[in-house]
Amino acid sequence: MTSAIRADLAEAHRQSLQHVASPGARLDAERRLQIAAAATQGYLAAEPPPPWVRPFADPALDVAFRLARYAGTITQEWYEQVITEGMHPLEWVEIVGIVVATVPPLAFARAAGRALPEFPPSVAGQPHGREAAELAPATLNWVPVAAPADTTASVVQALSALPGEWDNMWRLAAAQYMSDAQMVDPLWNRGTLSRPQMELAAGRISRVRECFF
């Protein structure tokens, strides 16, 4: 018997894949889907190449693959190398946003024993160019962020330069974890796991995946 999936979680995952298949700030939908395909390949590969290998010789696809498979191996030095090769820092932010939007629905479906979700058709149109009203360099992040910088945790401000990517990340967080507003309440829960239980599970997963947070 297959357990029911919460409607809000299923909808957040649907919207996340639709977000990937829509024009972004700097990339059109076709390019975003190419990046998502590289992330999917990286995440699901049974025998992936080692992290120092760039399997596509296409910087955007190589970044997506490594983010999805070996996020813990990415260093500031490698980021700066990719930027020096010609990638704009905000394109890097968008690629990270695409990977963030792609992997959770895949990971959830695989863990739940369900068919992997498919991406919707690409939405025609040019990149929309929406960025934060003011950008600032950050000491907590490598990339530009919405000003003022460094007033929140690095993981919170990481995608703030591109509102579309930032909004999708928090839509996923609200369904999979909790919203930013709810994080201040140590007793919050949605009627399933308690907050301490959620944090214990999150901490254990972070440890296993070698996430420095």
Secondary structure by P-SEA (a helix, b strand, c coil): ccccccaaaaaaaaaaaaaaacccccccaaaaaaaaaaaaaaacccccccccccccccaaaaaaaaaacccccccaaaaaaaaaacccaaaaaaaaaaaaaccaaaaaaaaacccbbbbccccccccccccccbbbbbccccccccccccccccccccccccaaaaaaaaaaaaaaccccccccccccccccccaaaaaaaaaaaaaaacccc
